[in-house]
Amino acid sequence: MYLIDDVTKMTGLTKRALRYYEEIGLILPPQRTKGNARIYSEEEVKELKKVAEAKEVLGFSLQELQQFMSLKRMIEERSEQQGLSAKEITKIENLLENQIKMIDFKVVKMQAFKTELKQMRESAMEIHEKTKGEMKEWKDSIQITD
């Protein structure tokens, strides 16, 4: 079990973010100590790391993350209970398909941005090489006299 200070160091999230994620239902409220301090399990810390990564690295919005987390919880709860109805399965499949499409769209956008960055790097390297050549020509043309 980890206190909130430990979790912030492990996940890179702030205390404020952790409290906010709990408030909006992105994460379930953690257990509390007798002194009312939040304590997080190893599993909760892993989940928070995934949330932080999805938000920061993959660019997911909080709304997208909420949808994902509620869907994940629904699947976990139903698998422990009686299972899912055909209607629920269809709904889940549609939601998951939409999230997969969204990720595919983001991957395409990121690839395009990566390609543009590589082109910019190549242009910068060409300018650098050209500038080096011009500087050498300039230095060679200067007669240094004492």
C-alpha positions as CSV (number, residue, x, y, z in Angstrom):
1,M,0.0,0.0,0.0
2,Y,1.2,3.5,-0.9
3,L,0.5,6.9,0.4
4,I,-0.4,9.7,-2.0
5,D,3.1,11.2,-1.8
6,D,4.6,7.9,-2.9
7,V,2.1,7.6,-5.7
8,T,2.9,11.0,-7.0
9,K,6.6,10.1,-7.3
10,M,5.8,6.7,-8.9
11,T,3.4,8.1,-11.5
12,G,4.5,11.6,-12.1
13,L,1.0,12.8,-11.3
14,T,0.3,15.6,-8.8
15,K,-1.8,15.2,-5.7
16,R,-4.3,17.6,-7.2
17,A,-4.5,15.4,-10.4
18,L,-5.1,12.3,-8.3
19,R,-7.8,13.9,-6.3
20,Y,-9.4,15.3,-9.4
21,Y,-9.3,11.9,-11.2
22,E,-11.1,10.4,-8.2
23,E,-13.6,13.3,-8.1
24,I,-14.6,12.8,-11.8
25,G,-14.7,9.0,-11.5
26,L,-11.7,8.3,-13.7
27,I,-10.3,6.2,-10.8
28,L,-12.2,4.6,-8.0
29,P,-11.7,6.2,-4.6
30,P,-8.7,4.5,-2.8
31,Q,-8.9,3.0,0.6
32,R,-8.3,5.4,3.6
33,T,-6.2,5.0,6.7
34,K,-7.8,5.7,10.1
35,G,-6.4,9.2,9.8
36,N,-8.3,9.5,6.5
37,A,-5.2,9.6,4.3
38,R,-5.5,8.0,0.8
39,I,-3.7,4.7,0.4
40,Y,-3.2,3.0,-3.0
41,S,-2.7,-0.6,-3.8
42,E,-0.1,-1.9,-6.3
43,E,-2.9,-2.5,-8.8
44,E,-4.2,1.1,-8.4
45,V,-0.7,2.5,-8.9
46,K,-0.4,0.4,-12.1
47,E,-3.7,1.7,-13.3
48,L,-2.7,5.3,-12.6
49,K,0.6,4.8,-14.5
50,K,-1.5,3.7,-17.5
51,V,-3.8,6.7,-17.2
52,A,-0.8,9.1,-17.0
53,E,0.8,7.4,-20.0
54,A,-2.4,7.5,-22.0
55,K,-2.9,11.1,-21.2
56,E,0.7,12.4,-21.6
57,V,2.2,10.2,-24.2
58,L,-0.8,9.2,-26.3
59,G,-2.7,12.5,-25.9
60,F,-6.0,11.0,-24.6
61,S,-8.5,13.5,-23.2
62,L,-9.9,13.0,-19.7
63,Q,-13.3,12.2,-21.3
64,E,-11.7,9.5,-23.5
65,L,-9.9,8.1,-20.5
66,Q,-13.2,8.1,-18.5
67,Q,-14.9,6.2,-21.2
68,F,-12.1,3.6,-21.4
69,M,-11.9,3.1,-17.6
70,S,-15.7,2.7,-17.2
71,L,-15.7,0.2,-20.0
72,K,-12.8,-1.7,-18.5
73,R,-14.6,-1.8,-15.1
74,M,-17.8,-2.9,-16.7
75,I,-16.1,-5.8,-18.4
76,E,-14.2,-6.8,-15.2
77,E,-17.3,-6.6,-13.0
78,R,-19.5,-8.6,-15.5
79,S,-16.8,-11.3,-16.0
80,E,-16.8,-11.8,-12.2
81,Q,-20.6,-12.0,-12.1
82,Q,-23.0,-13.6,-14.5
83,G,-21.5,-12.3,-17.8
84,L,-22.8,-9.9,-20.4
85,S,-26.0,-9.8,-22.3
86,A,-26.0,-9.7,-26.1
87,K,-27.0,-6.0,-26.0
88,E,-24.1,-5.2,-23.6
89,I,-21.6,-7.1,-25.7
90,T,-22.7,-5.2,-28.8
91,K,-22.4,-1.9,-27.0
92,I,-19.0,-2.8,-25.7
93,E,-17.8,-4.0,-29.1
94,N,-19.0,-0.7,-30.7
95,L,-17.3,1.4,-28.0
96,L,-14.1,-0.5,-28.4
97,E,-14.2,-0.3,-32.1
98,N,-14.6,3.5,-31.8
99,Q,-11.6,3.7,-29.5
100,I,-9.5,1.6,-31.8
101,K,-10.4,3.9,-34.8
102,M,-9.6,7.0,-32.7
103,I,-6.2,5.5,-31.8
104,D,-5.6,4.6,-35.5
105,F,-6.4,8.2,-36.4
106,K,-4.0,9.6,-33.8
107,V,-1.3,7.2,-35.0
108,V,-1.7,8.5,-38.6
109,K,-1.5,12.1,-37.3
110,M,1.6,11.3,-35.2
111,Q,3.3,9.6,-38.2
112,A,2.6,12.7,-40.3
113,F,4.0,14.9,-37.6
114,K,7.1,12.7,-37.3
115,T,7.6,12.8,-41.1
116,E,7.5,16.6,-41.0
117,L,10.0,16.7,-38.1
118,K,12.4,14.5,-40.0
119,Q,12.1,16.8,-43.1
120,M,12.8,19.8,-40.9
121,R,15.8,18.1,-39.4
122,E,17.1,17.3,-43.0
123,S,16.6,20.9,-44.0
124,A,18.5,22.1,-40.9
125,M,21.3,19.7,-41.6
126,E,21.5,20.9,-45.3
127,I,21.7,24.5,-44.1
128,H,24.4,23.6,-41.6
129,E,26.4,21.8,-44.3
130,K,26.0,24.7,-46.8
131,T,27.0,27.2,-44.1
132,K,30.1,25.2,-43.2
133,G,31.1,25.2,-46.9
134,E,30.5,28.9,-47.3
135,M,32.5,29.7,-44.1
136,K,35.4,27.6,-45.4
137,E,35.3,29.4,-48.7
138,W,35.2,32.8,-46.9
139,K,38.1,31.8,-44.6
140,D,40.2,30.6,-47.6
141,S,39.6,33.9,-49.4
142,I,40.8,36.0,-46.6
143,Q,44.5,36.9,-46.6
144,I,45.8,37.2,-43.0
145,T,48.7,39.5,-42.7
146,D,50.7,40.6,-39.7
